[in-house]
Amino acid sequence: MMNGTQTGLLAGLVLGAAGALGGFTAFLITLLVGAIGLVVGRVLDGELDLGELIGRGKDR
């Protein structure tokens, strides 16, 4: 069974590939959307705290 990180990465890659029109641009779009899917999946799994990344720690 896939966890949220894997599901997010897979969904991002599939959507990026489907939305791309070809060539190097297709590669860049797929890479970008895949990275976004990976981050969203990690946030949903609780492995990544966006508050810490943007400077809003839990102690503030």
ZANUVEX-242424 format. One record per atom (N, C-alpha, C): residue number from 1; residue in one letter; atom name; x, y, z. Coordinates in Angstrom, 1 decimal. Layout:
! residues N
{node NUM "A" "CA" {X Y Z}}
...
This chain:
! residues 60
{node 1 "M" "N" {0.9 -1.2 0.0}}
{node 1 "M" "CA" {0.0 0.0 0.0}}
{node 1 "M" "C" {0.9 1.2 0.0}}
{node 2 "M" "N" {0.5 2.2 -0.8}}
{node 2 "M" "CA" {1.3 3.5 -0.9}}
{node 2 "M" "C" {0.9 4.5 0.2}}
{node 3 "N" "N" {1.9 5.1 0.7}}
{node 3 "N" "CA" {1.7 6.2 1.7}}
{node 3 "N" "C" {1.4 7.5 1.0}}
{node 4 "G" "N" {1.1 8.5 1.7}}
{node 4 "G" "CA" {0.7 9.8 1.1}}
{node 4 "G" "C" {1.9 10.4 0.3}}
{node 5 "T" "N" {3.1 10.2 0.7}}
{node 5 "T" "CA" {4.2 10.8 0.0}}
{node 5 "T" "C" {4.3 10.1 -1.4}}
{node 6 "Q" "N" {4.2 8.8 -1.4}}
{node 6 "Q" "CA" {4.3 8.1 -2.7}}
{node 6 "Q" "C" {3.1 8.4 -3.6}}
{node 7 "T" "N" {1.9 8.5 -3.0}}
{node 7 "T" "CA" {0.7 8.9 -3.8}}
{node 7 "T" "C" {0.8 10.3 -4.3}}
{node 8 "G" "N" {1.3 11.2 -3.5}}
{node 8 "G" "CA" {1.4 12.6 -4.0}}
{node 8 "G" "C" {2.4 12.7 -5.1}}
{node 9 "L" "N" {3.5 12.0 -5.0}}
{node 9 "L" "CA" {4.6 12.0 -6.1}}
{node 9 "L" "C" {4.0 11.4 -7.3}}
{node 10 "L" "N" {3.4 10.3 -7.2}}
{node 10 "L" "CA" {2.8 9.6 -8.4}}
{node 10 "L" "C" {1.8 10.5 -9.1}}
{node 11 "A" "N" {0.9 11.1 -8.3}}
{node 11 "A" "CA" {-0.2 11.9 -8.9}}
{node 11 "A" "C" {0.4 13.1 -9.6}}
{node 12 "G" "N" {1.4 13.7 -9.0}}
{node 12 "G" "CA" {2.1 14.9 -9.6}}
{node 12 "G" "C" {2.8 14.5 -10.9}}
{node 13 "L" "N" {3.4 13.4 -10.9}}
{node 13 "L" "CA" {4.1 13.0 -12.1}}
{node 13 "L" "C" {3.1 12.6 -13.2}}
{node 14 "V" "N" {2.0 12.0 -12.9}}
{node 14 "V" "CA" {1.0 11.7 -13.9}}
{node 14 "V" "C" {0.4 13.0 -14.4}}
{node 15 "L" "N" {0.0 13.9 -13.6}}
{node 15 "L" "CA" {-0.6 15.1 -14.0}}
{node 15 "L" "C" {0.4 15.9 -14.8}}
{node 16 "G" "N" {1.6 16.0 -14.4}}
{node 16 "G" "CA" {2.6 16.7 -15.2}}
{node 16 "G" "C" {2.8 16.1 -16.6}}
{node 17 "A" "N" {2.9 14.8 -16.7}}
{node 17 "A" "CA" {3.1 14.2 -18.0}}
{node 17 "A" "C" {1.8 14.4 -18.8}}
{node 18 "A" "N" {0.7 14.4 -18.3}}
{node 18 "A" "CA" {-0.6 14.6 -19.0}}
{node 18 "A" "C" {-0.7 16.0 -19.5}}
{node 19 "G" "N" {-0.2 17.0 -18.7}}
{node 19 "G" "CA" {-0.3 18.4 -19.1}}
{node 19 "G" "C" {0.8 18.9 -20.0}}
{node 20 "A" "N" {1.8 18.1 -20.1}}
{node 20 "A" "CA" {3.0 18.6 -20.9}}
{node 20 "A" "C" {2.8 18.4 -22.4}}
{node 21 "L" "N" {3.4 19.2 -23.2}}
{node 21 "L" "CA" {3.2 19.1 -24.6}}
{node 21 "L" "C" {4.4 18.5 -25.4}}
{node 22 "G" "N" {5.4 18.2 -24.7}}
{node 22 "G" "CA" {6.5 17.5 -25.4}}
{node 22 "G" "C" {7.9 18.2 -25.2}}
{node 23 "G" "N" {8.9 17.5 -25.5}}
{node 23 "G" "CA" {10.3 18.0 -25.5}}
{node 23 "G" "C" {10.8 18.3 -24.1}}
{node 24 "F" "N" {11.8 19.2 -24.0}}
{node 24 "F" "CA" {12.4 19.5 -22.8}}
{node 24 "F" "C" {11.4 20.2 -21.8}}
{node 25 "T" "N" {10.5 20.9 -22.4}}
{node 25 "T" "CA" {9.4 21.6 -21.6}}
{node 25 "T" "C" {8.6 20.6 -20.9}}
{node 26 "A" "N" {8.3 19.5 -21.5}}
{node 26 "A" "CA" {7.6 18.4 -20.9}}
{node 26 "A" "C" {8.3 17.8 -19.7}}
{node 27 "F" "N" {9.6 17.7 -19.8}}
{node 27 "F" "CA" {10.5 17.2 -18.7}}
{node 27 "F" "C" {10.4 18.2 -17.6}}
{node 28 "L" "N" {10.5 19.4 -17.8}}
{node 28 "L" "CA" {10.5 20.4 -16.7}}
{node 28 "L" "C" {9.2 20.5 -16.0}}
{node 29 "I" "N" {8.1 20.5 -16.8}}
{node 29 "I" "CA" {6.8 20.5 -16.2}}
{node 29 "I" "C" {6.6 19.3 -15.3}}
{node 30 "T" "N" {6.9 18.1 -15.8}}
{node 30 "T" "CA" {6.8 16.9 -15.1}}
{node 30 "T" "C" {7.6 16.9 -13.8}}
{node 31 "L" "N" {8.8 17.4 -13.9}}
{node 31 "L" "CA" {9.7 17.5 -12.7}}
{node 31 "L" "C" {9.1 18.5 -11.7}}
{node 32 "L" "N" {8.6 19.6 -12.1}}
{node 32 "L" "CA" {8.0 20.6 -11.2}}
{node 32 "L" "C" {6.8 20.1 -10.5}}
{node 33 "V" "N" {5.9 19.5 -11.3}}
{node 33 "V" "CA" {4.6 19.0 -10.7}}
{node 33 "V" "C" {4.9 17.8 -9.8}}
{node 34 "G" "N" {5.9 17.0 -10.2}}
{node 34 "G" "CA" {6.2 15.8 -9.4}}
{node 34 "G" "C" {6.8 16.3 -8.0}}
{node 35 "A" "N" {7.6 17.3 -8.0}}
{node 35 "A" "CA" {8.2 17.9 -6.8}}
{node 35 "A" "C" {7.1 18.5 -5.9}}
{node 36 "I" "N" {6.1 19.1 -6.5}}
{node 36 "I" "CA" {5.0 19.7 -5.8}}
{node 36 "I" "C" {4.2 18.6 -5.1}}
{node 37 "G" "N" {3.9 17.5 -5.9}}
{node 37 "G" "CA" {3.2 16.3 -5.4}}
{node 37 "G" "C" {3.9 15.7 -4.3}}
{node 38 "L" "N" {5.3 15.6 -4.4}}
{node 38 "L" "CA" {6.1 15.0 -3.3}}
{node 38 "L" "C" {5.9 15.8 -2.0}}
{node 39 "V" "N" {6.0 17.1 -2.1}}
{node 39 "V" "CA" {5.9 18.0 -0.9}}
{node 39 "V" "C" {4.6 17.9 -0.3}}
{node 40 "V" "N" {3.5 17.9 -1.1}}
{node 40 "V" "CA" {2.1 17.8 -0.6}}
{node 40 "V" "C" {2.0 16.4 0.1}}
{node 41 "G" "N" {2.5 15.4 -0.5}}
{node 41 "G" "CA" {2.4 14.1 0.2}}
{node 41 "G" "C" {3.1 14.0 1.5}}
{node 42 "R" "N" {4.3 14.6 1.6}}
{node 42 "R" "CA" {5.1 14.6 2.8}}
{node 42 "R" "C" {4.3 15.4 3.9}}
{node 43 "V" "N" {3.7 16.5 3.5}}
{node 43 "V" "CA" {2.9 17.3 4.5}}
{node 43 "V" "C" {1.8 16.5 5.0}}
{node 44 "L" "N" {1.1 15.8 4.1}}
{node 44 "L" "CA" {-0.1 15.0 4.5}}
{node 44 "L" "C" {0.3 13.8 5.4}}
{node 45 "D" "N" {1.5 13.3 5.2}}
{node 45 "D" "CA" {2.1 12.2 6.1}}
{node 45 "D" "C" {2.6 12.7 7.4}}
{node 46 "G" "N" {2.7 14.0 7.5}}
{node 46 "G" "CA" {3.3 14.6 8.7}}
{node 46 "G" "C" {4.8 14.6 8.8}}
{node 47 "E" "N" {5.4 14.3 7.7}}
{node 47 "E" "CA" {6.9 14.2 7.7}}
{node 47 "E" "C" {7.5 15.6 7.4}}
{node 48 "L" "N" {6.7 16.6 7.0}}
{node 48 "L" "CA" {7.3 17.9 6.7}}
{node 48 "L" "C" {6.3 18.9 7.3}}
{node 49 "D" "N" {6.9 19.9 8.0}}
{node 49 "D" "CA" {6.1 21.0 8.6}}
{node 49 "D" "C" {6.4 22.2 7.8}}
{node 50 "L" "N" {5.4 22.7 7.1}}
{node 50 "L" "CA" {5.6 23.9 6.3}}
{node 50 "L" "C" {5.9 25.2 7.2}}
{node 51 "G" "N" {5.4 25.2 8.4}}
{node 51 "G" "CA" {5.6 26.3 9.3}}
{node 51 "G" "C" {7.1 26.5 9.6}}
{node 52 "E" "N" {7.8 25.4 9.7}}
{node 52 "E" "CA" {9.2 25.5 10.0}}
{node 52 "E" "C" {10.0 26.0 8.7}}
{node 53 "L" "N" {9.5 25.6 7.6}}
{node 53 "L" "CA" {10.2 26.0 6.3}}
{node 53 "L" "C" {10.0 27.5 6.0}}
{node 54 "I" "N" {8.9 28.1 6.4}}
{node 54 "I" "CA" {8.7 29.5 6.1}}
{node 54 "I" "C" {9.0 30.3 7.3}}
{node 55 "G" "N" {9.5 29.8 8.4}}
{node 55 "G" "CA" {10.0 30.5 9.6}}
{node 55 "G" "C" {9.0 30.7 10.7}}
{node 56 "R" "N" {7.9 29.9 10.6}}
{node 56 "R" "CA" {6.9 30.0 11.7}}
{node 56 "R" "C" {7.0 28.7 12.5}}
{node 57 "G" "N" {7.9 28.6 13.4}}
{node 57 "G" "CA" {8.0 27.4 14.3}}
{node 57 "G" "C" {6.9 27.3 15.2}}
{node 58 "K" "N" {6.7 26.1 15.8}}
{node 58 "K" "CA" {5.6 25.8 16.7}}
{node 58 "K" "C" {5.8 26.6 18.0}}
{node 59 "D" "N" {7.0 27.0 18.4}}
{node 59 "D" "CA" {7.2 27.7 19.6}}
{node 59 "D" "C" {6.9 29.2 19.6}}
{node 60 "R" "N" {6.5 29.7 18.5}}
{node 60 "R" "CA" {6.3 31.1 18.4}}
{node 60 "R" "C" {4.8 31.4 18.6}}
